[in-house]
Amino acid sequence: MEHVFLGIGSNVGDRLRFLGDAVLKLRSVPATRVVKVSSVYETEPVGIKNQSDFLNAAVAVQTAIGAEELYAHIKFIEKAIGRVGRARWGPREIDIDILLFGDRVIDTPTIVIPHREMLNRRFVLQPLAEIGPSTVHPLTHKTIEELIAECKDSNLVRKSPEMTQTFFTALQE
């Protein structure tokens, strides 16, 4: 089983429900088990600033399938939840990214792991630090805690206890 970290985010429609739907659908991916889910964080958009704030979280899974197969399942889940193709860094119903896939480094035309931008994104590192603080990035050989301490991203990332409680309650139903 490979230990994998995913980042999930939404800033269109019922953002919290879309995050919950993503986690619930990840539970049905073959040979994959959701191990841990972070709190929900409200975050400023990156890139295109003229859009709604995001809700973000991190998800740890264990899987026996390969990265390409997991990626295909993720794309299917995004489409099932209702993701619509828009501009890069633009609004989205749901976004699910493979951040880390064990200690593997993968660079294909389809996927790049570790995720290219994770080192520069506090909204990725903060939830990831909550569920995997001592996880080591395979290229930098630094822990997530070390990476967040070095991150120069100054965008607002705020844990939302109210939304987190609602989120976790929905996951248990």
C-alpha positions in Angstrom: 0.0 0.0 0.0 1.3 3.4 -0.9 0.7 6.4 1.4 -0.8 9.3 -0.7 -1.7 12.9 0.2 -4.3 14.7 -1.8 -5.3 18.4 -1.7 -9.0 19.2 -2.3 -10.5 22.6 -2.9 -13.7 24.4 -4.0 -14.9 28.0 -4.5 -18.1 27.6 -6.5 -21.6 26.6 -5.3 -21.9 24.6 -2.1 -18.2 24.5 -1.4 -18.4 22.4 1.8 -20.7 19.8 0.2 -18.4 19.5 -2.7 -15.4 18.8 -0.4 -17.5 16.2 1.5 -18.6 14.6 -1.8 -15.0 14.3 -2.8 -14.0 12.5 0.3 -17.0 10.2 0.2 -16.3 9.3 -3.4 -12.6 8.8 -2.6 -13.8 6.1 -0.2 -15.1 4.1 -3.1 -11.9 4.1 -5.2 -10.9 0.4 -5.6 -8.0 -0.8 -3.3 -7.9 2.6 -1.6 -8.7 3.6 1.9 -9.2 7.2 3.3 -7.0 7.3 6.4 -7.2 10.9 7.6 -8.8 14.2 6.6 -7.7 17.7 7.7 -9.8 20.5 9.0 -11.4 22.9 6.5 -9.5 26.1 5.7 -10.8 29.2 4.1 -8.2 30.6 1.7 -7.7 33.5 -0.7 -7.6 32.6 -4.4 -4.2 32.4 -6.1 -3.7 33.6 -9.7 -7.0 35.0 -10.6 -7.9 37.2 -7.6 -11.3 38.3 -8.8 -13.2 35.2 -7.6 -14.7 33.7 -4.4 -12.5 32.4 -1.6 -11.7 28.7 -1.5 -12.4 26.0 1.0 -9.4 23.7 1.1 -8.5 20.5 3.0 -6.0 17.6 2.7 -6.7 13.9 2.6 -4.4 11.0 3.4 -5.2 7.8 1.6 -3.5 4.4 1.4 -3.8 2.7 -2.0 -2.6 -0.4 -3.8 -3.3 1.2 -7.3 -0.8 3.2 -9.3 -0.6 6.9 -9.6 -2.0 7.0 -13.1 -5.0 4.9 -12.1 -5.6 7.0 -9.0 -5.4 10.1 -11.2 -8.0 8.6 -13.6 -10.4 8.0 -10.6 -9.8 11.5 -9.3 -10.7 13.0 -12.7 -13.9 10.9 -12.8 -14.8 12.0 -9.3 -14.3 15.7 -10.2 -16.5 15.3 -13.2 -19.2 13.4 -11.2 -19.3 16.2 -8.6 -19.8 18.7 -11.4 -16.5 20.3 -12.2 -16.7 22.5 -15.3 -13.6 23.3 -17.3 -12.6 27.0 -16.8 -9.4 29.1 -16.9 -6.3 27.9 -15.1 -6.4 29.0 -11.5 -10.0 30.0 -12.0 -13.2 29.1 -10.1 -14.0 25.4 -9.7 -16.6 23.3 -8.1 -14.0 20.8 -7.0 -10.3 20.4 -7.5 -8.5 17.2 -6.3 -4.7 17.1 -6.6 -2.3 14.3 -5.9 0.3 16.1 -3.7 2.6 13.2 -2.7 2.5 9.6 -3.7 4.8 7.9 -1.1 8.3 8.9 -1.9 7.9 8.6 -5.6 8.8 11.3 -8.1 6.7 11.0 -11.3 6.8 13.4 -14.2 4.7 12.3 -17.2 2.6 14.2 -19.7 -0.4 13.4 -17.5 0.8 13.9 -13.9 3.6 15.5 -12.0 4.2 14.2 -8.4 5.1 15.8 -6.1 2.7 18.5 -7.1 4.7 21.3 -8.7 3.2 24.2 -6.8 2.8 22.7 -3.4 6.0 24.3 -2.0 4.7 27.8 -2.9 1.1 27.4 -1.7 0.3 27.9 2.0 -3.3 26.7 1.3 -1.8 23.3 0.4 0.9 23.1 3.1 -1.2 24.2 6.1 -3.9 21.4 5.8 -1.1 18.9 4.9 0.9 19.9 7.9 -2.1 19.1 10.1 -2.4 15.5 8.9 1.2 14.7 8.0 3.6 17.2 9.6 6.6 14.9 9.6 6.1 13.6 6.0 9.2 14.2 4.0 9.0 15.8 0.5 10.9 13.5 -1.8 12.7 16.3 -3.7 13.6 18.7 -1.0 14.1 16.1 1.8 12.3 18.5 4.2 9.3 17.8 6.3 6.0 19.5 5.7 6.5 21.4 8.9 9.9 22.7 7.6 8.4 23.6 4.2 5.5 25.6 5.7 8.0 27.5 7.9 9.9 28.4 4.7 6.9 29.1 2.5 6.8 32.7 1.3 3.1 32.7 0.3 1.4 35.4 2.3 -2.2 34.7 1.2 -4.7 34.2 4.0 -5.2 30.6 5.2 -7.7 30.4 8.1 -8.9 27.2 9.8 -12.7 27.2 10.1 -13.8 25.3 13.2 -17.5 25.7 12.3 -17.2 24.4 8.8 -14.8 21.7 9.9 -17.5 20.4 12.4 -20.2 20.5 9.7 -17.8 18.8 7.3 -16.8 15.9 9.6 -20.5 15.4 10.6 -21.4 15.0 7.0 -18.6 12.5 6.5 -20.0 10.3 9.3 -23.6 10.2 7.9 
